[in-house]
C-alpha cells in the first residue's frame, strides 16, 4: 500500500526525499543578484542534510551590457555552516542586460 506525498529521486533513480518519512525544516532565505558571487553562514546547517530551492525571482533589465543570469554552482559546506555560489561558467545572455534577483529558501531534512 502506498501513501500520498512528495518523492524526489536522484539521476540514478535512488529515492532521496520522501515526505511520508522525512520532514523539511526551513532555516532561512538568501538573495542572489546576477553575476555576484557570494556566501552565507548559518551554524544551523552544520551536520545537516541541506536542500535549497528558488522561492522568488525578480527580473531586472538595465542598459545594454551582457550579464550571466543564474549561479553556475552552489556549494554546501555543512562542516563550516556555509552556503556559497558562483557564476563562473554560466551562459552569458547577450543583448539588453537582463539580470535577476533570486530569493532562495534553504533548510534541512530530518
C-alpha positions as CSV (number, residue, x, y, z in Angstrom):
1,X,0.0,0.0,0.0
2,X,1.4,3.4,-1.0
3,X,0.8,6.7,0.7
4,X,0.3,10.1,-0.9
5,X,3.1,12.6,-0.8
6,X,6.1,14.1,-2.5
7,X,9.1,11.9,-3.5
8,X,12.3,13.1,-5.1
9,X,14.8,10.9,-6.9
10,X,18.4,11.5,-8.0
11,X,19.5,10.9,-11.6
12,X,20.1,7.2,-10.9
13,X,16.6,6.7,-9.6
14,X,17.6,6.5,-5.9
15,X,14.9,7.9,-3.6
16,X,16.5,10.9,-1.7
17,X,13.4,12.5,-0.2
18,X,10.1,11.0,0.8
19,X,7.6,13.3,2.6
20,X,6.0,10.3,4.2
21,X,9.2,9.6,6.1
22,X,11.2,12.8,6.1
23,X,10.4,16.2,7.5
24,X,11.7,19.5,6.0
25,X,12.6,22.4,8.4
26,X,13.1,25.8,6.8
27,X,16.1,27.6,8.2
28,X,16.2,30.8,6.1
29,X,16.4,32.6,2.8
30,X,19.1,34.5,0.9
31,X,19.0,36.6,-2.3
32,X,21.4,36.2,-5.2
33,X,21.9,39.0,-7.8
34,X,23.1,38.0,-11.3
35,X,26.9,37.9,-11.6
36,X,27.5,38.5,-7.9
37,X,29.3,35.5,-6.2
38,X,28.7,35.2,-2.6
39,X,28.1,33.1,0.5
40,X,26.1,33.0,3.7
41,X,26.9,31.4,7.0
42,X,24.4,29.6,9.2
43,X,25.5,27.4,12.0
44,X,22.2,25.6,11.9
45,X,23.2,23.7,8.8
46,X,26.2,22.1,10.4
47,X,25.9,18.4,10.2
48,X,22.6,18.5,8.4
49,X,21.3,17.2,5.0
50,X,20.7,20.6,3.4
51,X,18.4,21.4,0.4
52,X,17.9,24.7,-1.4
53,X,15.3,25.9,-3.9
54,X,14.1,29.0,-5.7
55,X,11.4,30.9,-3.7
56,X,11.1,34.0,-5.8
57,X,12.6,35.6,-9.0
58,X,12.6,39.3,-9.8
59,X,13.6,40.2,-13.4
60,X,15.5,43.4,-13.8
61,X,16.6,45.0,-17.1
62,X,19.2,47.7,-17.2
63,X,21.1,49.2,-20.2
64,X,22.8,47.1,-22.9
65,X,25.6,45.2,-21.2
66,X,26.0,41.4,-21.1
67,X,25.3,39.5,-17.9
68,X,25.2,36.0,-16.5
69,X,21.8,35.2,-15.0
70,X,21.8,32.3,-12.5
71,X,24.6,30.8,-10.5
72,X,26.6,28.1,-12.1
73,X,27.1,26.2,-8.9
74,X,26.0,26.1,-5.3
75,X,28.4,24.7,-2.7
76,X,27.2,23.4,0.7
77,X,29.8,23.1,3.5
78,X,27.9,21.6,6.3
79,X,31.0,21.3,8.4
80,X,31.6,25.1,8.4
81,X,27.9,26.0,8.1
82,X,28.3,27.8,4.7
83,X,26.3,28.0,1.5
84,X,28.2,29.7,-1.4
85,X,27.6,30.3,-5.1
86,X,29.4,31.4,-8.1
87,X,28.7,32.4,-11.7
88,X,31.9,31.1,-13.3
89,X,31.0,29.0,-16.3
90,X,27.4,30.2,-16.6
91,X,25.9,31.0,-20.0
92,X,26.2,34.7,-20.9
93,X,23.0,36.5,-22.0
94,X,23.5,38.9,-25.0
95,X,21.6,42.0,-26.0
96,X,19.9,44.1,-23.3
97,X,21.3,43.4,-19.9
98,X,18.9,41.1,-18.1
99,X,19.6,40.2,-14.6
100,X,17.7,38.7,-11.8
101,X,17.3,39.0,-8.0
102,X,16.5,35.5,-7.0
103,X,15.5,34.5,-3.5
104,X,16.4,31.0,-2.4
105,X,15.0,29.2,0.6
106,X,17.1,26.6,2.4
107,X,16.6,24.1,5.1
108,X,17.4,20.6,6.3
109,X,15.7,17.2,6.1
110,X,15.3,15.1,9.1
